[in-house]
Structures are given as structure tokens and as C-alpha cells.
Amino acid sequence: MKKLVLAISLLIFFSGISFGATYKIDLIIGKVTLKQGSKSISPSIGYILKKGDTIITGKDSECTIKISDKGLLKIEEQTTVTFDEIEKVAAGYKIDKISAKGNIIFSAQGVYSPKSRVTIKTETAFATVRGTEFILESDEQDTTVYTLEGSVLVAPAIPDIEYTKLIDSYSVDVNEDEKITLSSLDVINATTKFKEGEGIEFLKDKKQPLTEIEKQRYKKRLQMLKEIYKKRKSELQKKTKEYSKDIEKLFE
């Protein structure tokens, strides 16, 4: 009986089924640390991230997170990502708020809607997703969003303004094959411009088209992520099939 219970549990894991999970660790390469308050541990594949969790990747390391079984968030090397809020109800919709310092790749088609969003906060910007593909690169001074497909709402991280208001009233669409860079100086300038009623135009002027080199480079990185995930998904499906035919393989 114990073997049967364990077998069912492992089959659920291998088939990728999760109950109410929004963000689940799917791939770990190199040194990845999970911080939970003052505690630091090495996370396991399949771990479901909770509010307040922080993922830190070391040099030559990365972590891929599955988003609601419909998308992927890749945390690249030497990057810190904190899950500040998960499914917080605000301004009439559910929102997930993530803080990031470093580089991430985001690919999620059809996961989010006007009533369900995720916003990624950096030192200088908020990038709000509604189902798209983009790459975000950030440090203490600058944030650049490269949109490869769909659209990302980007707002400057203006102090003393609630982030839900920034999303709704202070954002500009960065569309497919466009990029925007916001520096700490841009945040100061945007604060003044919004007070003068010229903030949106200021942000629109910051947008630029992706160069052909950028398109090739970033789309290649995105394609590599998809290929790795596709291969991993195929391997998990194969294991699930094998275990469903021969339950004893679970205990070898």
C-alpha cells in the first residue's frame, strides 16, 4: 500500500500536474539558492514558489520556472528574483509582483489577461506582462526590456506611487521588436514630466526598434530555452509512460 501511494505521488510529479501552483522550479543548472526569510537552502526541481521566496543564481548557473504549466521564466546567471506577491487582488484584478536584479527571459502565451497580470520590478522600472515574450536586463542603474513577441507595459519606478497606479496610469506599451531602457536619471526626469502632464510622451520617446543583431541574438536565446524545455517535457512524458506500464520501476 505504501508503494502504491508513493507511486501515485511520483506519477503526479512526473506528469507535471500541480494543484493551484503558479510558479514551479523546473530546471536547475549550477549553483542556485532559495532564500526563505533568513534561511538559505538548495531548492529541488518541482518546488512550488511561495510569497516571499527569493531565487539567487551563481556564476554560470541558471534556474527555469514553469508558469502555471503554460509559460516559462528563466533566471539567468548572477541574478536575484524575489516573489513579493502571488495572486494579490488589487484594482479589480489579480497580480503577481516579482522583484528582479540581473537578467531574465520571460515566455508566457495566454497565461495572463486584463484581470490577471504579473509585474516585474527592478531598481528603475516596472514591466507588466499580459502574455508575451521578452528579455529583461537590469542592474542598480539601468533596466532594458527587449520585447520579442506581444507587448509589455513598462513604467518608471517613480517613488511614492503605488505600483498598481504605475501600471494603469504611467505605463507605455513596448511592442514586438521594440526595446526601452530606463535609467535612474530617467526615473527622475519621468517624475517631473508626469507632474507636467508629459510623462507618456517622454516614455514613448525612450522606445527604440530592435536592431537586426539584437533580434537574432535574443530570439536565439529564447529559442534555446524552448528547445531545452521541449526536450525535458518529452523526457518526463516518456518516464511517466514507463512507470505507468511497470510500477516496480519506481522503486529500482
Buried (B, 14 or more C-beta within 10 A) or exposed (E): EEEEEEBEEBBBBBBBEBEEBBBBBBBBEEEBBBBEEEEEEEBEEBBBBEEEBBBBBEEEBBBBBBBBEEBBBBBBBBBBBBBBBBEEEBEEBBBBBBBBBBBBBBBBEEBBEEEBBBBBBBBBBBBBBBBBBBBBBBEEEBBBBBBBBBBBBBBBBBEEBEBBEBBBEBBBBBBBBBBBBBBBEBBEBBBEBBEEEEBBEBBEEBBEEBEEEBBEBBBEBBEEBEEBBEEBEEEBEEBBEEBEEEBEEBEE
